[in-house]
Amino acid sequence: MSIETEQNETEHLEVPDNKPNPKKRSFYRKLLDWSIVILAAFVLSQALRIWVFASFYIPSGSMETTLLINDKILVNKLAYDFHGVSRGDIVVFSNPPADTAEAPGTDLVKRVIGLPGETIWSAPNGTIYINGKPLSEPWLNQSAIKDPGLRVCSVLVTQREATGNTSCTPYKIPANSYFMMGDNRGFSMDSRYFGAVNKAYFVGKVDLIYWRHGFIYFHLF
């Protein structure tokens, strides 16, 4: 009797199923796939941020009304690896050694006004002359026209103020350097104060405003 009972019990034992659960396998596969996608997206975004694009915010009004205080901009770091610098470009650059108003390595944003080898000068009314010809500046607002700030001369503003020198002769822009000015001329510390900026200090070209007045904003340059 006991033997029969043991046999019957053995016949009713369930053999464990060692096969993996398809649902569990599908879940882990999806989790792995998404992890790879997220990691790849993160690596790509970091690479773009380091080598291609950088985001900056505008802390002052020196470029008004083109760029407003607290605007956020996107800068293309590779722009000048593929084409030359053009007059009118808005550029972020590290301040040159002659800039004593800011700490070394401070990033500034200004507009390219004069190109390498050109002679630049400005009249008392603010009109800029390039190689003796007046420059059209459609980006200037009425405030900048009414208050052009200090003149562009061969002697820097800081030196003129220190020595009392009031003479103003044309300035010859050195090779591979650019004369940078803010659009809000009366409120901009620019190449009038620290001279032309060597291209080696350029961070990149401003391509886009993407944030203004606390909202998403889209303006391409």
C-alpha positions as CSV (number, residue, x, y, z in Angstrom):
1,M,0.0,0.0,0.0
2,S,2.7,2.3,0.9
3,I,4.5,1.5,-2.3
4,E,1.5,2.3,-4.4
5,T,1.0,5.5,-2.6
6,E,4.5,6.6,-3.3
7,Q,4.1,5.7,-6.9
8,N,0.9,7.7,-7.2
9,E,2.5,10.7,-5.6
10,T,5.4,10.5,-8.0
11,E,3.1,10.4,-10.9
12,H,1.4,13.7,-9.8
13,L,4.6,15.6,-9.1
14,E,5.0,18.7,-11.5
15,V,8.4,19.0,-13.2
16,P,9.7,22.6,-12.9
17,D,9.7,24.6,-16.2
18,N,13.2,26.0,-16.6
19,K,12.5,27.9,-19.8
20,P,12.8,31.7,-19.4
21,N,9.6,33.7,-19.3
22,P,9.1,35.4,-22.7
23,K,7.5,38.5,-21.0
24,K,10.4,38.9,-18.6
25,R,12.9,38.6,-21.4
26,S,11.0,41.1,-23.5
27,F,10.9,43.6,-20.6
28,Y,14.7,43.3,-19.9
29,R,15.5,43.6,-23.6
30,K,13.4,46.8,-23.9
31,L,15.1,48.2,-20.7
32,L,18.5,47.5,-22.2
33,D,17.6,49.1,-25.5
34,W,16.3,52.2,-23.9
35,S,19.3,52.4,-21.6
36,I,21.5,52.3,-24.7
37,V,19.4,55.0,-26.4
38,I,19.5,57.3,-23.4
39,L,23.3,56.8,-22.9
40,A,23.9,57.5,-26.6
41,A,21.8,60.6,-26.5
42,F,23.6,61.9,-23.4
43,V,27.0,61.3,-25.0
44,L,25.9,63.0,-28.2
45,S,24.5,66.0,-26.3
46,Q,27.8,66.4,-24.4
47,A,29.8,66.1,-27.5
48,L,27.7,68.7,-29.2
49,R,28.0,71.0,-26.2
50,I,31.7,70.7,-25.9
51,W,32.7,70.7,-29.6
52,V,29.8,72.2,-31.6
53,F,27.3,74.3,-29.7
54,A,27.3,76.3,-26.5
55,S,24.6,78.2,-24.7
56,F,25.1,81.6,-23.1
57,Y,22.9,84.2,-21.4
58,I,23.2,87.9,-21.9
59,P,24.1,89.8,-18.6
60,S,24.2,93.4,-19.9
61,G,22.7,95.8,-22.3
62,S,25.7,96.4,-24.5
63,M,24.1,94.7,-27.5
64,E,20.6,96.1,-27.1
65,T,18.2,96.0,-28.8
66,T,19.6,93.0,-30.8
67,L,20.3,91.1,-27.7
68,L,18.4,91.9,-24.5
69,I,19.4,91.3,-20.9
70,N,18.7,87.7,-19.9
71,D,18.3,86.5,-23.4
72,K,19.7,83.0,-24.0
73,I,21.7,82.4,-27.1
74,L,23.1,79.4,-29.0
75,V,26.7,79.8,-30.2
76,N,28.1,77.7,-33.1
77,K,31.7,76.9,-32.1
78,L,32.6,75.4,-35.5
79,A,31.2,78.2,-37.6
80,Y,34.6,79.7,-38.5
81,D,36.1,76.3,-39.2
82,F,34.0,76.2,-42.4
83,H,33.8,79.8,-43.5
84,G,35.4,83.2,-42.8
85,V,34.3,85.9,-40.4
86,S,32.0,88.4,-41.9
87,R,31.3,92.0,-41.0
88,G,28.1,92.1,-39.0
89,D,28.5,88.7,-37.4
90,I,27.7,88.6,-33.7
91,V,30.5,86.7,-31.9
92,V,31.2,85.4,-28.4
93,F,34.9,85.7,-27.5
94,S,37.1,85.6,-24.5
95,N,38.2,89.1,-23.5
96,P,41.7,90.0,-24.6
97,P,44.5,90.9,-22.2
98,A,44.0,94.6,-22.7
99,D,40.5,94.4,-21.2
100,T,41.0,95.5,-17.6
101,A,37.3,95.9,-16.9
102,E,36.7,92.2,-16.6
103,A,38.5,89.2,-15.2
104,P,40.7,87.3,-17.6
105,G,38.8,84.6,-19.5
106,T,35.5,86.4,-19.3
107,D,33.3,85.8,-22.3
108,L,32.0,88.8,-24.1
109,V,29.5,89.2,-27.0
110,K,29.9,91.9,-29.7
111,R,29.5,92.5,-33.4
112,V,32.2,92.4,-36.0
113,I,32.7,95.9,-37.4
114,G,36.2,96.0,-38.8
115,L,38.1,93.2,-40.6
116,P,41.9,92.4,-40.6
117,G,44.0,95.0,-42.5
118,E,41.2,97.6,-42.6
119,T,41.6,101.2,-41.4
120,I,38.7,102.2,-39.1
121,W,37.8,105.6,-37.6
122,S,34.6,107.3,-36.4
123,A,33.3,110.9,-36.6
124,P,32.0,112.7,-33.6
125,N,28.4,111.8,-34.6
126,G,29.3,108.1,-34.4
127,T,29.5,107.4,-38.1
128,I,32.1,104.6,-38.7
129,Y,34.5,104.9,-41.6
130,I,36.1,101.8,-43.1
131,N,39.0,102.6,-45.4
132,G,37.6,106.1,-45.7
133,K,34.1,105.1,-46.6
134,P,31.1,105.5,-44.2
135,L,29.7,102.2,-43.0
136,S,26.0,101.4,-43.2
137,E,24.9,99.9,-39.9
138,P,21.2,98.8,-40.1
139,W,21.5,97.0,-36.8
140,L,21.8,100.2,-34.7
141,N,18.7,101.5,-32.9
142,Q,17.8,105.2,-32.4
143,S,19.4,105.1,-28.9
144,A,22.8,104.1,-30.3
145,I,22.5,106.7,-33.1
146,K,21.7,109.5,-30.6
147,D,24.4,108.3,-28.1
148,P,27.3,106.8,-30.2
149,G,29.6,106.8,-27.2
150,L,33.3,107.5,-27.5
151,R,35.0,107.7,-30.9
152,V,37.0,105.0,-32.6
153,C,40.6,106.2,-32.8
154,S,44.1,104.8,-33.1
155,V,44.7,105.5,-29.4
156,L,42.5,103.4,-27.1
157,V,39.9,105.1,-24.9
158,T,41.7,104.0,-21.7
159,Q,45.0,105.5,-23.0
160,R,43.3,108.8,-24.1
161,E,41.6,109.1,-20.7
162,A,44.9,108.4,-18.9
163,T,47.0,110.9,-20.9
164,G,44.4,113.5,-21.8
165,N,45.2,112.9,-25.5
166,T,42.2,114.1,-27.5
167,S,43.6,113.4,-31.0
168,C,41.7,110.9,-33.1
169,T,43.5,109.3,-36.1
170,P,42.4,106.1,-38.0
171,Y,43.2,102.8,-36.4
172,K,44.8,100.0,-38.6
173,I,43.4,96.6,-37.6
174,P,46.2,94.0,-37.2
175,A,46.3,90.8,-39.2
176,N,44.0,88.0,-38.0
177,S,42.2,90.5,-35.7
178,Y,38.7,92.1,-35.7
179,F,37.3,95.3,-34.4
180,M,34.4,94.4,-32.2
181,M,31.7,96.8,-31.0
182,G,28.4,96.6,-29.1
183,D,25.2,97.7,-30.8
184,N,24.3,99.9,-27.8
185,R,27.3,102.2,-28.5
186,G,27.0,104.5,-25.5
187,F,27.0,101.6,-23.1
188,S,29.5,99.2,-24.6
189,M,33.1,98.4,-23.5
190,D,34.5,97.1,-26.7
191,S,37.4,97.4,-29.1
192,R,37.5,101.1,-28.5
193,Y,38.8,100.2,-25.0
194,F,40.8,97.0,-25.5
195,G,41.7,97.1,-29.2
196,A,41.0,94.6,-32.0
197,V,40.4,91.0,-30.9
198,N,42.6,88.2,-32.4
199,K,40.6,85.4,-33.8
200,A,42.3,83.0,-31.4
201,Y,40.0,84.4,-28.7
202,F,36.8,83.6,-30.6
203,V,34.5,81.1,-29.0
204,G,32.0,81.0,-31.8
205,K,29.3,82.8,-33.9
206,V,25.8,83.5,-32.4
207,D,23.3,81.6,-34.5
208,L,20.1,81.8,-32.4
209,I,18.2,83.5,-29.6
210,Y,16.1,80.7,-28.0
211,W,14.9,82.4,-24.8
212,R,13.5,85.9,-24.1
213,H,11.4,87.4,-21.4
214,G,11.1,84.0,-19.7
215,F,9.7,82.2,-22.7
216,I,10.9,80.1,-25.6
217,Y,11.8,82.4,-28.4
218,F,13.2,81.7,-31.9
219,H,15.3,84.2,-33.8
220,L,18.0,83.1,-36.3
221,F,21.0,85.2,-37.3
